[in-house]
């Protein structure tokens, strides 16, 4: 299904009736990753999942977004599809959006589920620091006025070499958006969240390490953590039956 939100043609899916549930996917992903969760919940829940702008069948925004823009988008979407006070489930970037919305008082959901969520700026390894420093030096040189007009191709090659896979796969507007998002740290406001919160995390997640889950758990007063042994950043896909059982117990 499609709907117009703030002038953008947005793709979403809906299944089931009952307890309202909103699912937000991660960066460069889509609501397709939630097919198993939707199937397990839709017998007693109204499950609604939306594709963020620039993902799958949703139109890309014309200007780079910040986290607040995603929050505003979700609020408008919920209003448009008449989804009132849903339980909110988010993976990675979707979890980051939920963290900001709940911590800032934009929503007051009955419960939150965060799946390998983003939202904290992780400590960089020495190798990552060196790569970032190297790229900054190269970018500074290639954008000097005397060579700027002749260095666009070299700068693009440097971005591809030093940038992450997500960064390199995105068009320019989403690259700038991603830079803003990954440099946003929510740890100073997370403790404002008062609703029951469940964290489901992969033991071997390298994108959003388990240490992030432990930090979030320590900051939210009513928060539990379920660790999926041996799983990575998509723990809910690697262990779908275990995830479904955990969610079934939490969403009553």
C-alpha positions in Angstrom: 0.0 0.0 0.0 1.0 3.6 -0.6 0.2 6.9 1.1 1.3 10.5 0.7 3.2 11.8 3.8 4.5 15.4 3.6 4.5 15.3 -0.2 6.4 11.9 -0.4 4.9 8.7 -1.8 5.4 6.3 1.0 5.0 2.5 1.0 3.6 0.7 4.0 2.0 -2.6 5.0 -0.7 -3.5 7.4 -2.0 -6.8 8.7 -4.2 -8.1 11.5 -6.5 -6.5 14.1 -6.2 -5.8 17.8 -3.3 -4.3 19.8 -1.7 -1.6 17.6 1.9 -2.2 16.8 4.3 0.0 14.7 7.4 -1.5 13.2 10.3 0.7 12.0 13.1 -0.9 10.0 16.9 -0.2 9.9 19.0 1.9 7.6 19.0 0.8 3.9 16.4 -1.9 4.7 12.7 -2.3 4.4 9.6 -3.6 6.2 10.2 -7.0 4.4 12.6 -7.9 7.2 9.6 -8.0 9.6 7.6 -10.6 7.7 8.1 -13.2 10.3 7.4 -10.9 13.2 4.2 -9.6 11.5 3.1 -13.2 10.9 3.6 -14.1 14.5 1.8 -11.0 15.9 -1.0 -10.3 13.4 -3.3 -12.9 14.9 -3.9 -10.6 17.9 -2.3 -7.3 16.8 -2.8 -4.6 14.2 0.7 -4.6 12.8 1.7 -1.6 10.7 5.2 -1.3 9.1 6.4 1.6 6.9 9.3 2.1 4.6 11.3 5.2 5.4 11.9 7.7 2.5 14.5 6.4 0.1 14.0 2.7 1.1 12.3 0.1 -1.1 9.2 1.6 -2.6 9.2 4.9 -0.7 10.1 8.1 -2.5 13.5 9.7 -1.5 13.4 13.1 0.2 14.9 16.0 -1.8 17.1 17.3 1.1 19.1 15.6 3.7 17.3 14.7 6.9 18.3 14.8 10.6 16.9 12.5 13.3 14.2 15.0 14.1 12.9 14.8 10.6 12.4 11.1 10.9 10.6 11.6 14.2 8.2 14.1 12.5 7.7 11.8 9.6 6.7 8.9 11.9 4.2 11.1 13.7 2.6 12.2 10.5 2.4 8.6 9.2 0.8 7.4 12.5 -1.8 10.2 12.1 -2.5 9.5 8.5 -3.1 5.7 9.1 -5.0 6.4 12.4 -2.5 4.4 14.5 -3.0 5.5 18.0 -0.6 4.9 20.9 1.0 1.7 19.4 3.6 -0.5 20.8 6.7 0.5 18.9 9.3 -2.0 17.5 12.5 -0.8 15.8 15.6 -2.4 14.4 18.9 -0.4 14.2 18.0 3.0 12.8 14.3 2.4 13.5 15.2 1.9 17.1 17.1 5.1 17.1 14.0 6.9 15.9 11.9 5.3 18.6 14.5 6.2 21.3 14.4 9.8 20.3 10.6 10.0 20.0 10.0 8.4 23.4 12.8 10.2 25.2 11.7 13.6 23.9 8.1 13.0 24.8 6.8 13.0 21.2 5.1 9.7 21.9 4.1 7.8 25.0 3.9 4.2 23.9 2.7 1.4 26.2 5.8 -0.6 25.4 8.9 -0.4 23.3 11.0 -3.2 21.7 14.5 -2.3 20.4 16.2 -4.8 18.1 19.9 -4.3 17.9 19.2 -0.6 18.1 21.3 2.4 17.0 21.3 5.6 19.0 24.7 5.7 20.7 27.9 6.8 19.1 30.2 3.8 19.6 33.8 4.2 20.6 36.0 4.0 17.6 38.9 1.5 17.4 42.4 2.8 16.6 42.0 1.6 13.1 38.7 3.4 12.6 40.2 6.6 14.0 43.1 6.4 11.6 40.8 5.9 8.6 38.7 8.8 9.6 41.7 11.0 10.1 43.2 10.0 6.8 40.0 10.8 4.9 39.7 14.2 6.6 43.3 15.0 5.5 42.6 13.9 1.9 39.3 15.7 1.8 41.0 18.9 3.0 43.6 18.7 0.3 41.2 17.9 -2.5 38.9 20.7 -1.6 41.5 23.4 -1.7 40.5 26.2 -4.1 43.5 25.7 -6.4 42.5 22.1 -7.2 38.9 21.8 -6.2 37.6 22.1 -9.8 39.8 19.2 -10.9 39.5 16.8 -8.0 35.9 15.7 -7.9 36.7 12.2 -9.2 39.5 11.7 -6.8 37.4 12.8 -3.8 34.6 10.4 -4.9 37.2 7.6 -5.0 38.4 8.5 -1.5 34.8 8.5 -0.2 34.4 5.0 -1.7 37.6 3.8 -0.2 37.1 5.2 3.3 33.3 5.1 3.6 31.2 2.3 5.0 29.2 0.0 2.7 26.0 1.8 3.7 27.5 5.1 2.9 28.8 4.1 -0.5 25.5 2.4 -1.5 23.5 5.5 -0.8 22.7 8.5 -3.1 24.1 11.9 -2.1 21.1 13.0 -0.2 21.1 9.8 1.9 24.8 10.0 2.4 24.5 13.3 4.0 21.6 12.1 6.1 23.6 9.1 7.3 26.5 11.3 8.3 24.1 13.3 10.5 22.5 10.2 12.0 25.6 8.3 13.0 26.9 11.5 14.7 23.8 11.7 16.9 24.2 10.3 20.4 21.1 9.9 22.6 22.6 8.7 25.8 21.9 12.0 27.6 18.1 11.7 27.1 17.4 8.0 27.1 16.8 8.0 30.9 13.6 10.0 30.2 11.9 6.9 28.8 9.5 5.5 31.4 7.5 2.9 29.5 8.4 -0.9 29.7 11.3 -1.5 27.2 12.6 -4.7 25.9 16.0 -5.1 24.2 16.6 -8.0 21.9 20.3 -8.1 20.9 22.7 -10.3 19.0 25.6 -11.5 21.1 28.0 -10.9 18.2 26.5 -7.7 16.8 29.4 -5.6 15.5 27.3 -2.8 14.0 25.7 -1.9 17.3 27.7 -3.9 19.9 26.1 -5.6 22.9 27.8 -3.0 25.1 25.4 -0.5 23.6 22.5 -2.6 24.8 24.0 -2.8 28.3 24.3 1.0 28.3 20.7 1.5 27.2 19.5 -1.0 29.8 21.3 0.9 32.5 19.7 4.2 31.5 16.1 3.2 31.1 14.4 2.5 34.5 12.0 -0.3 33.3 14.1 -2.2 30.8 15.0 -5.8 30.1 17.7 -7.4 27.8 17.4 -10.6 25.9 20.7 -11.7 24.3 20.5 -14.0 21.2 23.5 -16.2 21.5 25.8 -16.3 18.4 23.7 -13.8 16.5 24.8 -10.6 14.8 23.1 -7.3 13.9 20.0 -9.0 12.5 19.5 -11.3 15.5 15.7 -11.4 15.0 16.2 -12.9 11.6 18.9 -15.3 12.6 16.7 -16.7 15.4 13.1 -16.0 14.3 11.4 -18.5 16.5 13.2 -17.4 19.7 12.4 -13.8 18.8 8.7 -14.6 18.2 8.5 -16.4 21.6 10.1 -13.4 23.4 7.8 -10.9 21.7 4.8 -13.1 22.3 5.5 -13.0 26.1 6.2 -9.3 26.1 3.2 -8.2 24.0 0.2 -9.4 25.9 
